[in-house]
Amino acid sequence: MTNDSPETRMTLAKAAAREVARLTSAQKADALNAIADALVANAATIVAANGDDVERGRRNGIGDALLDRLSLDDERIVALAEATREVAALPDPVGEVIRGHRLANGINLEQVRVPFGVVGAIYEARPNVTVDIGALALRSGNTVVLRGGSAAKSSNMALVAIMRDALATQGITPEAIQTVDEFGRDGAKALMRGRGLIDVLVPRGSANLIETVVTESTVPVIETGAGNVHVVLDSTAPDDWAVDITVNSKTQRISVCNAAESVLVLRDAAERLVGPVVAALQERGVTVHGDDTVQTLAQGIVPATEDDWSTEYQSLDIAMRVVDSLDEALDHIDRYSTHHTETIVTTDVRNAERFLAEVDSAAVYVNTSTRFTDGGEYGFGAEVGISTQKLHARGPMGLPELTSTKWLGRGSGQIR
Amino acid sequence: MTNDSPETRMTLAKAAAREVARLTSAQKADALNAIADALVANAATIVAANGDDVERGRRNGIGDALLDRLSLDDERIVALAEATREVAALPDPVGEVIRGHRLANGINLEQVRVPFGVVGAIYEARPNVTVDIGALALRSGNTVVLRGGSAAKSSNMALVAIMRDALATQGITPEAIQTVDEFGRDGAKALMRGRGLIDVLVPRGSANLIETVVTESTVPVIETGAGNVHVVLDSTAPDDWAVDITVNSKTQRISVCNAAESVLVLRDAAERLVGPVVAALQERGVTVHGDDTVQTLAQGIVPATEDDWSTEYQSLDIAMRVVDSLDEALDHIDRYSTHHTETIVTTDVRNAERFLAEVDSAAVYVNTSTRFTDGGEYGFGAEVGISTQKLHARGPMGLPELTSTKWLGRGSGQIR
């Protein structure tokens, strides 16, 4: 690559967008399969580049969890290739006719799905996201400009080079996949200020990173947010569902955004439910941060502070509070939730329907685990992220959420 | 009103959003009809308040066109009330089930349409927009925080007070309609920085106003943009369609965003079409700004400069250029268009389909006037604006575009 600025890279991506938008579904699938083959064939190169990142990370003391997310080995590269093949096999959203009708004057009007054009992505030191977002963008007919964390710079540059070469072997312009990693912070800034060149920006990572991008970007952003997720145990909650749904929502996988972080127990049911639910959580190693009532009803409770209600632990911790009424539970959620996912355990249809109607979150459930808010579980095949904003996409995003629409009108001389 | 800051007003709107989201379609229609009645009943108050604005405007020399947009009289107030009744009669988008299926584990999953919550609007000195946006927001279950141009401050305050009183008579919280007009620029700034309080911000007005809002807002924006709209006359364009569609697109109404501003003529057809098209335009008082070839083929042409290709005249002016090929036309559009609406006049199906596929604009037509890009023409009943962004909404926006969605899951104890 002989480009010399983030703006040049973005301009190349924009120029390539018209060609990529016109690729057939089969051409895009072939290209993705070629990328998958190339990843496996070049595994040694990728592992070597990744080794540089890992060594630098270790020297900088970035911690075991981050080091694990950063590391690539042959097995992980095969998994990345496999995921790319799965994206290749997904239905192409481009060209879908969403609505259409014939106007009174005879014009045939239809709204069709089209690629955004150029997707920008800002994310942290996880090289798998480089391939993941690249594949999803290409499948949906978009070009992409990537900015990964600087800690994964060598890995990302190697991965992007391999993906670009694979595109070229398929007769597709390699400019469809760009990185601005080598420009450091300037690369991220250019993406956020890339109005006219970047059609949509997807931040993936910590709440801090997302907040920065949302605040600083003049390009439209799809916010994939954090999850301060609530389980409400209604007065009528059956014992087994209360225990199973709380335990599953908290412990089935603790580091994800759809894991529960708070339990609200209706006072009528507190004496019956708090003991067994706390015991089941503690059995799985969970620390319960409870209010005064919870502390009187169970052993081994850490007193909850105001901070606990708004903390997304992503660990074996959960906050628990006894509330006087469903109204108080709804108010608590309104105040502390990140509006990702909430669930209520109840057999009272009035409370179930009130909860579904009044909780303003991307996903609202009755009598299910919160862990179902997931593109795979919803049957989307792949997941671009889980949007917690209300514009364009809300909840799990599949490939169609990486597209826009346009209106086509076919007439025969109609005028107004 | 005893509120004392834009933040208080936004907080009140946010607090009212839960109540307004739960109103039934009939309640919202009744409220809008009550607003329409109140506007007519209080016409004298409105006209008096408007008189202050008009007098101030005249003193400040704001010009006849702006004065006309600013002025309200009994007749215009009756028209505003009528428009409000029409919004009341529109189908309620809230509650529509967009998709749904039963997961393999038995959870019933559906995606339903819900209000955004709080809609913010920043617009210029047109008091009719105050009522218009207020009505559209309420019909779609949203509360609204309005910031109109300071030149219309007295009118807007009077209109908002009347709308709020009308809501109260219907037992609906008046806090659903807020204005931050009396806080001047601080009101607009607060709206643009109102993350967590404002769910979506709609700027309406000049390109400058929209650019400022898009650049400075940390709240998601729906951009309703300007239209540098193109008519392409292909080699095969029939004479009558070429003349009729160009003339209609330019002159049927000159001050609107879907009016044509540039004509591109394929060289093969230039000798046949430029003369008659220019003559028909000139007959209607249009000044044609043409390139060298156009100047040799017709009389009375003003030489076009580079600026003409990117100018949205909104006047009896049009730019005209002869291009060598459809590719050159597509490149010109790609470079200069605001991606609002473009049309081609052709009988060649290959060029028609290429144009539809490759032009990246909100509306792309074959053999129709550009004037059809309009919510009313599309059959939406009302128009919130015409979006030229690709996120969330593109092209004419109806009531559904003022809503978000959420996922509802009904289960019976399902866990992962």
Interface residues (C-beta under 8 A of the other chain):
Chain A: R18 A21 R22 H101 L103 I107 L109 Q111 V114 F116 G117 R195 D199 V200 V214 T215 T218 P220 V221 I222 P238 D240 W241 D244 I245 N248 S249 Q252 D334 A352 L356 A357 E358 D360 S361 A362 A363 V364 Y365 V366 N367 T368 S369 R371 F372 T373 E377 Y378 G379 Q389 K390 L391 H392 R394 G395 P396 S404 T405 K406 W407 L408 G409 R410 G411 S412 G413 Q414 I415 R416
Chain B: R18 A21 R22 H101 L103 I107 L109 Q111 V114 F116 G117 R195 D199 V200 V214 T215 T218 P220 V221 I222 P238 D240 W241 D244 I245 N248 S249 Q252 D334 T343 A352 L356 A357 E358 D360 S361 A362 A363 V364 Y365 V366 N367 T368 S369 R371 F372 T373 E377 Y378 G379 Q389 K390 L391 H392 R394 G395 P396 S404 T405 K406 W407 L408 G409 R410 G411 S412 G413 Q414 I415 R416
